[in-house]
Amino acid sequence: MAQRALLIAGPTASGKTAMAIERSAEEKSLIINTDSMQVYDVLNVISARPNAQELAQAAHRMYGYVPPATRFSTGAWLRDVQALIQGEGANYEKLIFVGGTGLYFDALINGFAQIPDVPQEVIQQVEEMIQPLDADQRAKLLAQKDPAMAKRLQAPDPQRVARAISVMEATNKSLAHWQDEPNEPSILQGFELEKIVLNPERDILRNRIAKRFGLMMQAGAIEEVEAITALGLDPTLPAMRAIGVPEISAYLRGDMTLDEAREKSIIATHQYAKRQRTWFRNRMTDWQWVDPLA
């Protein structure tokens, strides 16, 4: 069984895929997706999954294998990774985890609280309830429903508020209660780990984000959004909230111009990259920080 793992984290458009492929050439390696949007099928372009040329250069797993109608969780991802490591992963000398979802990396290294599964109908009801609320209203609602989690959340963003309230509704216990339970052991326990955060200069990253979204538009992002909207999915699903999907959907409905959709998508990507950097700075202080473009 492989006993070495390379973990490559970083904000969107920072060059993670290129580094993973480059490092995979050193020895027989398996690249494992560690990004919560790249797990979904249909969103090949919008989620910036490795393209056909990149996929041909190394073995890649756990990309685009989850139907977009699914509300995929960190726990489900971790279970799939564990099965992969114990199965096919044993045939490789090194495992390379690459992506931008900090919580996936945290669960991978530190284990994950065993929170009971929440029924899909509960999640949908809660998301519909908070969808029209602004940040202040979400904060007030969370304080009413789950005061313990209201104290823990620094920013009442819709996804985290929905998660906290859904768990409370389904289990009658605060998400804080479950988070305070002992974690399951890390599934990489015993592995020799190399942990890297890609940290390109801010202005360069902004330029890369804008350029990449332009290339996405040329590569079929509009057609991809047409395909996923044709499925008639619940707009609160994670796949339907992927950056670019709401904006291009608005263009397709005639609610904004193509230039407006492109600009709003780029701005949303900048904001997402900023949140990723903040998470990494707070939680990955012992990782090796690298400017891949220096």
ChimeraX attribute file (.defattr): number of C-alpha atoms within 10 A of each C-alpha:
attribute: neighborCount
match mode: 1-to-1
recipient: residues
	/A:1	13
	/A:2	18
	/A:3	15
	/A:4	17
	/A:5	20
	/A:6	21
	/A:7	22
	/A:8	24
	/A:9	28
	/A:10	24
	/A:11	27
	/A:12	24
	/A:13	23
	/A:14	25
	/A:15	20
	/A:16	22
	/A:17	21
	/A:18	13
	/A:19	14
	/A:20	22
	/A:21	23
	/A:22	12
	/A:23	17
	/A:24	21
	/A:25	11
	/A:26	9
	/A:27	10
	/A:28	15
	/A:29	25
	/A:30	26
	/A:31	26
	/A:32	22
	/A:33	26
	/A:34	28
	/A:35	24
	/A:36	22
	/A:37	27
	/A:38	26
	/A:39	24
	/A:40	24
	/A:41	17
	/A:42	19
	/A:43	23
	/A:44	21
	/A:45	23
	/A:46	22
	/A:47	24
	/A:48	16
	/A:49	21
	/A:50	18
	/A:51	11
	/A:52	8
	/A:53	8
	/A:54	14
	/A:55	15
	/A:56	11
	/A:57	12
	/A:58	18
	/A:59	15
	/A:60	18
	/A:61	19
	/A:62	18
	/A:63	20
	/A:64	18
	/A:65	12
	/A:66	17
	/A:67	13
	/A:68	22
	/A:69	18
	/A:70	13
	/A:71	16
	/A:72	18
	/A:73	11
	/A:74	16
	/A:75	18
	/A:76	12
	/A:77	19
	/A:78	20
	/A:79	12
	/A:80	12
	/A:81	21
	/A:82	16
	/A:83	11
	/A:84	15
	/A:85	20
	/A:86	13
	/A:87	11
	/A:88	12
	/A:89	21
	/A:90	15
	/A:91	14
	/A:92	17
	/A:93	16
	/A:94	25
	/A:95	23
	/A:96	23
	/A:97	25
	/A:98	23
	/A:99	25
	/A:100	27
	/A:101	21
	/A:102	21
	/A:103	17
	/A:104	22
	/A:105	23
	/A:106	14
	/A:107	20
	/A:108	23
	/A:109	16
	/A:110	15
	/A:111	20
	/A:112	22
	/A:113	18
	/A:114	13
	/A:115	15
	/A:116	12
	/A:117	12
	/A:118	15
	/A:119	12
	/A:120	11
	/A:121	10
	/A:122	16
	/A:123	21
	/A:124	16
	/A:125	12
	/A:126	17
	/A:127	21
	/A:128	15
	/A:129	13
	/A:130	19
	/A:131	13
	/A:132	10
	/A:133	13
	/A:134	12
	/A:135	15
	/A:136	11
	/A:137	13
	/A:138	22
	/A:139	22
	/A:140	14
	/A:141	19
	/A:142	23
	/A:143	16
	/A:144	12
	/A:145	18
	/A:146	22
	/A:147	15
	/A:148	16
	/A:149	21
	/A:150	21
	/A:151	13
	/A:152	10
	/A:153	14
	/A:154	9
	/A:155	14
	/A:156	21
	/A:157	13
	/A:158	16
	/A:159	13
	/A:160	14
	/A:161	25
	/A:162	24
	/A:163	16
	/A:164	22
	/A:165	26
	/A:166	25
	/A:167	23
	/A:168	19
	/A:169	18
	/A:170	15
	/A:171	14
	/A:172	11
	/A:173	14
	/A:174	20
	/A:175	21
	/A:176	18
	/A:177	13
	/A:178	16
	/A:179	13
	/A:180	9
	/A:181	12
	/A:182	11
	/A:183	15
	/A:184	12
	/A:185	14
	/A:186	17
	/A:187	19
	/A:188	17
	/A:189	13
	/A:190	9
	/A:191	15
	/A:192	13
	/A:193	17
	/A:194	13
	/A:195	17
	/A:196	19
	/A:197	25
	/A:198	25
	/A:199	21
	/A:200	20
	/A:201	13
	/A:202	12
	/A:203	9
	/A:204	11
	/A:205	20
	/A:206	19
	/A:207	13
	/A:208	16
	/A:209	21
	/A:210	19
	/A:211	13
	/A:212	15
	/A:213	22
	/A:214	15
	/A:215	13
	/A:216	18
	/A:217	17
	/A:218	11
	/A:219	14
	/A:220	14
	/A:221	22
	/A:222	20
	/A:223	13
	/A:224	19
	/A:225	22
	/A:226	15
	/A:227	13
	/A:228	19
	/A:229	17
	/A:230	9
	/A:231	10
	/A:232	9
	/A:233	14
	/A:234	14
	/A:235	15
	/A:236	15
	/A:237	17
	/A:238	17
	/A:239	28
	/A:240	20
	/A:241	13
	/A:242	18
	/A:243	19
	/A:244	27
	/A:245	25
	/A:246	18
	/A:247	23
	/A:248	28
	/A:249	19
	/A:250	16
	/A:251	18
	/A:252	17
	/A:253	9
	/A:254	10
	/A:255	13
	/A:256	15
	/A:257	15
	/A:258	16
	/A:259	11
	/A:260	15
	/A:261	21
	/A:262	20
	/A:263	17
	/A:264	17
	/A:265	22
	/A:266	22
	/A:267	16
	/A:268	15
	/A:269	22
	/A:270	21
	/A:271	12
	/A:272	15
	/A:273	22
	/A:274	15
	/A:275	13
	/A:276	18
	/A:277	21
	/A:278	13
	/A:279	15
	/A:280	23
	/A:281	14
	/A:282	8
	/A:283	13
	/A:284	19
	/A:285	10
	/A:286	10
	/A:287	17
	/A:288	13
	/A:289	18
	/A:290	13
	/A:291	12
	/A:292	15
	/A:293	12
	/A:294	7
